[in-house]
Amino acid sequence: MKKLEEYVRSIPDFPEQGIIFRDVTSVLQDADGLHLAIDTMQDLVRDLDIDVVAGPESRGFIFGTPIAYNLHKPFVLIRKKGKLPCETVETSYALEYGTATIEMHKDSIRPGQKVLIVDDLIATGGTTEAMIKLVESLGGVVVGVVVMIELAGLKGREKIAGYRLESAVRYEGK
């Protein structure tokens, strides 16, 4: 049986020279790879007591929804600003060149609910840190973060120190 990292396509020099892009679409396009990714991520957090699974568009939706389904928990959408129809809370965060804003429905998490955040990747940790802030602004308690890929060389784990982070595949470089 193949290991999960064998399903991840590595593309050199994308989006710029010297970067190795870790492409999750190759995992999604293979039924065995997708199954292994979901099962592995879910197994990494099986000991957590959670009430809600949350994830960002778009790949957090892809990985988070089946985990929520398997655990019989609700799934909460975290979206780019302007994509949700009801009253929202939002937070902005720094990108390499500029800022981004994400939001959640104001009624998506109740105070005290234990939340698992699911995403495809953590790099510098900015998006993950912003998601944690959003959940906590609604009174939720982030009990863990699980990602398929961690780019350890970009030190995202350090940005969210104090929170449990699990990664199915860890690359030491950038």
C-alpha positions as CSV (number, residue, x, y, z in Angstrom):
1,M,0.0,0.0,0.0
2,K,1.3,3.5,-0.9
3,K,2.1,6.0,1.8
4,L,0.1,9.3,1.7
5,E,3.2,11.3,0.6
6,E,3.5,9.2,-2.5
7,Y,0.2,10.6,-3.7
8,V,1.3,14.2,-3.3
9,R,2.7,15.6,-6.5
10,S,5.8,17.9,-6.0
11,I,6.2,20.6,-8.7
12,P,9.6,22.3,-8.7
13,D,9.9,26.0,-9.4
14,F,6.2,26.9,-8.8
15,P,5.0,29.5,-8.3
16,E,8.5,30.8,-8.5
17,Q,12.1,29.6,-8.9
18,G,13.4,27.6,-5.9
19,I,9.9,26.7,-4.5
20,I,8.6,23.1,-4.5
21,F,4.8,23.3,-4.7
22,R,3.1,20.4,-2.9
23,D,0.0,19.7,-4.9
24,V,-3.0,18.1,-3.2
25,T,-5.0,17.7,-6.4
26,S,-3.1,14.5,-7.2
27,V,-4.4,13.1,-3.9
28,L,-8.0,14.1,-4.7
29,Q,-7.8,12.6,-8.1
30,D,-7.0,9.2,-6.8
31,A,-9.7,7.3,-4.9
32,D,-7.2,5.4,-2.7
33,G,-5.2,8.6,-2.0
34,L,-8.3,10.6,-1.0
35,H,-9.5,7.7,1.2
36,L,-6.1,7.5,2.8
37,A,-5.9,11.3,3.4
38,I,-9.2,11.5,5.1
39,D,-8.6,8.3,7.2
40,T,-5.1,9.5,8.2
41,M,-6.2,12.9,9.2
42,Q,-9.2,11.6,11.2
43,D,-7.0,9.0,13.0
44,L,-4.6,11.8,14.1
45,V,-7.4,13.5,16.1
46,R,-9.5,10.5,17.1
47,D,-8.8,11.1,20.8
48,L,-10.2,14.7,20.7
49,D,-13.6,15.5,22.2
50,I,-15.1,17.8,19.6
51,D,-18.5,19.4,19.0
52,V,-17.9,21.1,15.6
53,V,-15.5,20.7,12.6
54,A,-14.6,23.9,10.8
55,G,-12.6,24.5,7.6
56,P,-11.7,27.2,5.1
57,E,-12.6,27.3,1.5
58,S,-11.9,25.5,-0.6
59,R,-9.7,22.5,0.4
60,G,-10.7,22.7,4.1
61,F,-14.2,22.0,2.8
62,I,-12.9,19.0,0.9
63,F,-11.1,17.4,3.8
64,G,-13.2,18.7,6.7
65,T,-16.7,17.7,5.5
66,P,-16.0,14.0,5.3
67,I,-14.3,14.1,8.7
68,A,-17.4,15.9,10.2
69,Y,-19.7,13.4,8.4
70,N,-17.7,10.4,9.8
71,L,-17.8,11.8,13.3
72,H,-21.4,12.8,13.0
73,K,-20.6,16.5,13.8
74,P,-21.7,19.7,12.1
75,F,-19.3,21.4,9.6
76,V,-18.8,25.1,9.7
77,L,-17.7,27.1,6.7
78,I,-14.9,29.7,6.9
79,R,-15.0,31.8,3.8
80,K,-13.4,34.8,2.1
81,K,-15.1,38.0,2.9
82,G,-18.4,38.6,1.1
83,K,-19.3,35.0,0.4
84,L,-21.6,34.2,3.3
85,P,-25.3,35.4,3.2
86,C,-26.1,35.9,6.9
87,E,-24.6,38.1,9.7
88,T,-20.8,37.3,10.0
89,V,-17.8,37.9,12.1
90,E,-14.5,38.5,10.3
91,T,-10.8,38.9,10.8
92,S,-8.0,40.1,8.5
93,Y,-4.5,38.8,8.4
94,A,-1.3,39.5,6.6
95,L,-0.2,37.8,3.4
96,E,3.1,38.0,1.7
97,Y,1.9,40.9,-0.4
98,G,-1.1,42.5,1.2
99,T,-3.9,41.2,3.5
100,A,-6.9,38.8,3.3
101,T,-10.1,38.7,5.3
102,I,-12.0,35.6,6.2
103,E,-15.4,35.3,7.9
104,M,-17.9,32.9,9.5
105,H,-21.6,33.1,10.2
106,K,-22.1,34.7,13.6
107,D,-24.4,31.9,14.7
108,S,-22.1,29.0,13.5
109,I,-20.4,28.4,16.8
110,R,-21.8,28.7,20.3
111,P,-19.8,29.7,23.3
112,G,-17.9,26.7,24.8
113,Q,-18.2,24.5,21.8
114,K,-15.0,22.5,21.1
115,V,-13.8,23.0,17.6
116,L,-11.5,21.0,15.3
117,I,-10.1,23.0,12.4
118,V,-9.3,21.0,9.3
119,D,-7.3,22.3,6.3
120,D,-5.2,20.9,3.5
121,L,-1.9,22.7,4.4
122,I,-0.1,24.8,6.9
123,A,2.8,27.0,5.7
124,T,3.5,30.2,7.6
125,G,0.4,29.8,9.8
126,G,-1.3,33.1,9.1
127,T,-4.5,31.6,7.8
128,T,-4.6,29.1,10.6
129,E,-4.0,31.8,13.2
130,A,-6.8,33.9,11.7
131,M,-9.2,30.9,11.8
132,I,-8.4,30.3,15.5
133,K,-9.2,34.0,16.2
134,L,-12.5,33.8,14.4
135,V,-13.6,30.7,16.3
136,E,-12.5,32.2,19.6
137,S,-14.3,35.5,18.8
138,L,-17.5,33.5,18.9
139,G,-16.6,31.8,22.2
140,G,-15.5,28.5,20.7
141,V,-12.6,26.6,22.0
142,V,-10.1,25.3,19.4
143,V,-9.1,21.9,20.7
144,G,-7.0,21.0,17.6
145,V,-6.0,21.7,14.1
146,V,-5.3,18.9,11.6
147,V,-3.8,19.4,8.1
148,M,-2.8,17.0,5.4
149,I,0.5,18.8,4.7
150,E,2.8,20.8,6.9
151,L,5.6,22.8,5.4
152,A,7.7,22.8,8.5
153,G,10.4,25.0,7.1
154,L,7.9,27.9,7.0
155,K,7.3,27.6,10.8
156,G,3.5,27.8,10.9
157,R,3.5,25.5,13.9
158,E,5.3,28.3,15.8
159,K,2.7,30.9,15.0
160,I,0.0,28.7,16.6
161,A,2.1,27.5,19.5
162,G,-0.2,26.4,22.4
163,Y,-2.6,24.7,20.0
164,R,-2.5,21.1,19.1
165,L,-1.5,20.7,15.4
166,E,-1.4,17.4,13.7
167,S,-0.2,16.9,10.1
168,A,-0.5,13.7,8.0
169,V,2.5,14.6,5.9
170,R,5.4,16.9,7.0
171,Y,8.0,18.4,4.7
172,E,11.0,19.9,6.4
173,G,11.8,22.4,3.6
174,K,9.8,25.3,2.2
